[in-house]
Amino acid sequence: MTARPPGPRRRGRIVVAIGAVLMALGVLSGLLVAWLDVRGEAPVRQGHGTAPRPSPSRVSQATLERGAYLARAGNCMGCHTVPGGAAYAGGRGIDTPFGAVVSTNITPDARTGIGAWSADEFWRALHHGRSKDGRLLYPAFPYPSFTRMDRADADALYAFLGSVPAALRENDAHRLRFPYGTQAALAVWRALYFRPGGFEPDARRSAEWNRGRYLVQGPGHCAACHAARDALGGTGPRTEFAGGPMPDGGWYAPSLASPREAGLQHWPREEIVRLLGSGVSEHGAVSGPMAEVVFGSLQHLTREDLGAMATYLAAIPEQDAPTTRDADAAAAAPAAAVALERGGSLYARHCASCHGDQGQGAPGRIPALAGNRAVTLPAHRNLVQIVRHGGFLPATQGNPRPFGMPPYGQVLGNDDIAAVLTFVRQSWGNAAPAVSPLDVLRVE
């Protein structure tokens, strides 16, 4: 028996009910925003706009240099600059499951940038996630991490941004689906997942470990990519480094807690420093979004800070990522012989000349595929992206002329990509789940 669609009267009642629910949510969220202010954010508004931005000529050179260093550590230019655009003038769209958030102009232009912001207002944005006018900011601006930065570093960053050339560029509107683009939705999200905080050193740990933790959890905001997120985009202490799909859905950020993914717990300290600073090491290399981070940020940090980050990252408690555990059973079943034969033929034609007949690569130039944990990740999307669009290491001082892999998206279809990736993931001792044409199709 086929159910009839609801009639006009019933549809009207449904619309009214939905409207009532949304109105109730609006009232509750308004009360929630007020409660958030009372809880500890309102005092920041005192003195709102009373401290004018100092002239860069009156700021010490040491402060400007410290601010410039922190801007590099946080890779501020990476999000707040579009290719070919003025530095820090915003306009870059950041895709999320809820729509696109567009980065803002943070140059000292008084009308379209932050030239009229005071140091207190800038601190409030970093520490509390509120704009100059008090509006809640979207967590695509990673204030859940920046809230751990200390005030002196925030003031130095504020001073540096006041010294960059002002750019007159209007801020573009965000492109978020309803209700995610509302202040009410942000208030609910913050009540669930965000508390303004700070950095408290662990007296049981070394000064180097504490410095590394500050950089990783604060200005470096590594969890912005490497955290596992729930359906509302929220994270928690136990999922901070558990890995998961990138906000744009195109790449997978592997777990920093799992040695089977991107965990560095068993790496020599110097190899971690080399990977962070140059993008390559004896144990692996970076690609995709991480290559951008190394190029724009990590390669500019001091060796001491890279060493501190290495010490902290190597001490993250080991924990298998959920995707790794779920894939073990699938990896135990080899692909059909016909799929492996087709993949082997494609590999011999397109890949073996660089990566070797046995996936051995070329040390120092071309990464090996045999035993490469980037190849055997349960999540296959990174491999699909590299085959389609190419794989390129960052050009760094430690690796100024990196080798790159050309894109094959114009040569191989989804069936071909699935076959060759399945072959690579199940050859030379590798044991990872097969990749289907539908898996490839689903990668954006």
N, C-alpha and C positions, 0 to 999 in steps of 0.2 A: 504494500500500500504506500503510495507516494505522498509525503507530507506537502501540504499547500504552503506557499509563501505567506508571510503575515500580511493581512489587509492593511489599508491606509490608516484605519483607526488604531490598530495595534502598533503599526510603525510609529505613529505619532506619540503613543504612550512610551515607546522605547526611547525615542529622541528626548522626550521630556525627562525621563528617568536618567538618561545619560547626562543631560544638562544639569540636573539636580546634583548628581554625583560630582561633576566637575566644579560646580559652584561650592559644594561642601569642601572639596579638596582645596579650592582657592582660599576659602576662609581659614581652614586648618593650616595651610601653608603660610598664610599671612601671620597667624599666631606663632607658627614655628619660627619664621624669620625674626619676629620680635623676641622670642625666647632665645634664639641664637645670640642676638645682640646683648640681651641681659646676662647671658651666660658668660660673657667675657670679651665680646668683640666691640661693644659700644664704646668703651673707654678710648679706643683707638681713634674715634672720631673727634675727640677733644683736640682743639688746635687745628681743626680741618682747614688746610690751605693757609696757615699762618706763617709757615716757614718757607720763604721764597727760595727757588733754586739758586745756589751760589754761582757766581761767575766761574767758569773753568780756570781762569787765570788765578783765582784765589784758592783753588784746591791744590794740595801738594802733589808733586809728581809721583811720589810713592803711592798715594791713594789712587791716582789715575791708573798707574801700572797694576795695582792690585785689582782694581775694578775690571781692567781689560783682561787680566788673567782669569778672573771669575767668569767673565762673559764667554771666554773660550771654554772653560771647564763646564759651563752649562750649555754650550753650543747654542747660544741665543740667536746668533746669525742664521743658523740652520733653519729655524722655524720662522724668524721674523724678516727674512729676505727672500724675494722671488728672483729667479735667474734673470740677470740683466737689470734688476731694479736697484734702487738705492739701499745701502746697507741699513738694516734695522727698520726699514720703512713699512714692513708688514705686507700682507696680501697673499701669503701662501695658505692655500686650503689644506686643512688637516682632516682627512676622511675618518669617520668613526661609524660604528653601526647605527648611529642615530642621526646621521647627516654630517655635513662638513662644518667645521669651525675654522674661521679665517683669522690668521694672526694679525695683530694690530701694529700700528705705527708706534715704535718706542724711541724714535729720535726726539730731540728737544724742540721740535716745532711746537709752538705754543697752542695752535688751534687744532691740528690733526694728530699731533704726537703727545708726548708727556712733558713738554716744556713748561706747562703750568702746574705740574704736580710738585708737591712738597716731598721732602725726604720721608715724612711720616706717612704720606699717602702711598708712596712707593713701597715702603715697608709693609703697609697694610695689604697691598696686593700680593706680595710674596708670602707674608706670614698668615694672613687671614683669607686670602682669595677674594678680596673686594676691590672694586675699581674706585676711582677718585670720587665718583658720585654715590658710592655706597652699594652699587649693584653687585650681585654675586657674579663671580667669574666662572667660566667653564673650566673643568679640570683638565682639558686638553692643554691649558697653561698649567704646568705641573706644580701648582702651589702645594698639593699634598706632600711633595718632596721639599720644595723651597721653604716650607714652614720650619724646617730643621736648620736653616741657615741662621747664623748669628747676626745681630744688628750691625756690627762693624762691617761685615762682608756685604750686607745689603746696602749700606751707605756708600761703600766703595763702588759697588756696581752702579748705583744711582749717579754717583759723580762721573763715572766713565761715560755712561749713556748721555749725560749732559754735555760731554765734550765732543761727541761725534757730530758730523754735519747734519743740520736740521733738514728734513725732507718734507715738503708740503704734499702729503698724500692722504686723501680721505680713506677712512677705514671702511672696508666692505662689510656688508651684512653677512652674518652666519646663515648657513643653509641647513637648518635642523627641522626635522619633522615634529609636528605637534604630538605630545605636549613637551617634548624635550627642550624646546627653545624658550620655555617659560621660566621665570624666576621661581615659580612654585615648584616646578620639577627639580630645579637646582637646590632649593631649600630642603626638599625631601632627601635628595642624594647626599647632601652634606650632613644631614642628621643621621643618616645611616653609616656613612663612611669617612667623614672628615672631622678631625679635632685639631685646632691650632696647637702646635707643640713647639718643640725646640730640641736641641741636641744635648744630651746628657752623656758625658764621657763615662765609660765603664772602668772603674778603678782597678778592676781585676785584670785588665788587658793593657798591652803596651801602648805607648804614645803613638807608635806607627800604626797599629791596628785601629786605634780611635780616629786617627787622621784619615785612614782609608775608609772607615765607615762613614765619616762625615762627608767625604767627597762622593762616595757611591750613593748614599741615601739622601744627601742634600743637593748641592749644585749639580752633580752629575745626573741626578734623577734616573738612575738605571732601571728602577722599578716601573717607570712610565711605559717601558716596552716589555721588560722581562717578567712582569707580574702576571699571574693567572687571574682573569676577571670573570665575574659572574654576569648574569643576563642584564644587569643594570650598569655594568662597567665598573663595579666596585671591587676592591681588593681588601686583604687583611694581612696581619703580620705573618701568618703561616703561608700565604700565597705570594709574598712580595717578590720572590725570585723563582717561582714555580714554572714560569714559561707559559706561553700561549700565543694565539694569533695576534698580530699587530693590529692596532686600532683601525687601520685602513683595510684589513682583511687580506692583503696581498702577500704578506710574509708571515713567517712564524718565528717568534723570538724564543729560542730554546732556553730551557731551565738552567739557571746558574747554580741550582742546588743538586742537580743530577750529573754525576760524572759521565753518564751515558749520553748526555745531551751537550751542554756547554759548561758544565761544572769544571772548575780548575783545581779541585782539591788535591789531585795527584800530579799536578804539573810542577816542574822546578820553578822557583820564584823568578829566575831570570828569563825564562821562556814566557811567563805571563807578562812581565814588563815589556819584553820585545813585541809580543802580540798587541798589547795595548798601544804601544808607542809607534809601531811601524806597520801593523796590520798583518804581519807574517811571523811565523815561528817554525821550529822543527816539528811541532805537533799539529799545526793547522794554520788557517788563514781566514780573514774576514771577508764578507761580501754583502751585497745588498745594503740595507739601511745601516748596518754596523760599519761598513766601509765609509759611509758618509760621516759617522760619528768619529771614527779614527782620523779621517782627513780634516774635518773642521774643528775638532776638539782635542782628542786625546794626544795626538802627536805634539801638541803645543804645551803639554804639561811638563813640569820638571821631572827628572828621573826619581827624585825623592818622593814626589806625590804618586807617580806611577808605581813605585815600590810599595807605598802604603796601601794603594788600592789592591795590588797583588796580594799583599798579606791578608787584607780583609776578605777578598774574594775566595782565597784558598781556604779560609776558615769557616765559610758558610756551611752549616750542618748539611750533611748529605741526605738527600731525599729524592726518590724516583718521581718523575713527573707522572701525573695520571695518564697522559697520552702514551708514555713509555710502557707502563704496566698493561694498559689495554691492548697494546699492539703485540705483546709477546706471543699470544696464541696465533694471531694472524701470520706472524713471521715464521712460525713453525711449519706452515704449509707452503711448499714451493709452488711457484707458478706453473702453469701447464707448459709442456715441452715445446709446443708450437709458439707460445709467446716468448719463451726464452730464446728459441732459435731465431725468431724475427728480430728480437732485441739485440742478439749477438751479431747478426748481420749488419744492422744499423750502426752498432758500436764500431765494428771493424771499418766501416766506410767513413764515418764522420769523427770518431773520437780516438781511436787507437794510435793515430800518428802523434798525438800529443800526450795522452794519458797512459799509453803503453798497452801491449797485448794483455798483460796481466793486471792492469789498473795500477801500475807501480808509479806512474808519474815521473817527474824529473826533479830530484831534490833541489830546493832553492829556487825553482822556476815554475814548475807545474805541479799542483797538488796531486798526491796519490788518491785513488778512489777506493783501493783495497784497504779495509780497516779504517776508513774515514768516517767518523761519527756524524759528520754533516750529511753523508750519504745515507746512513742507516737510521736517521731520525724517523720516528713514527710518522711525524708530519712531513708530507712530501712536497708541500707547496714551495719551499725554497728552491728545491731542485727544478721544479717546473719553471719558476721564474728565471732561473739561470739559463736553462736550455732555451727558453723563448727569447729572452732579452740580453743574454750574455752575462758573463761573470767577470767583474773588474775589481782588482785590488786597488786600494787608495795609493796615490803617489805621496810618499812620505820621505822625510830625511833619511830614515833607515832603509827605505826601499824606493828610491827615486824613479826607477823605470820598471814598474811592475808589468808582468805579463798579464794578458787578458784573454778571455774566451769569447769568441764572436757569437752573436745571436743566431739561433737556428729556427726562430719562429716563422720565418718565411720559407724554410726548407722542409721542416717536419710538421706534420699534422698532429692532432691530438692522439690518434692511434699510434703513430710512430713514437711520440714522446713517451707515452705510457709504456710501450714495449722496451725502449732503450733504458728507461729508468728502472723498470722491473729487472732487466738483465743486470744492470750495475748493482742494484740493491741485493741481488741474490747470486752474485758471483765472487770468486776469490776469497771465500770465507765470510763474506757479508751475509747477514740474515736479517732482512727487513721485509715488511709487508709489500706485496705486489701493488703496482699502480695501474688503475684502470683508465680507459679513455674518459669515463665520466668523472673520475677524480681530477683529471687534467682540465676538463671543461669547467669544473667548479672553481678553479683557481682564477681569481680576477686579474 
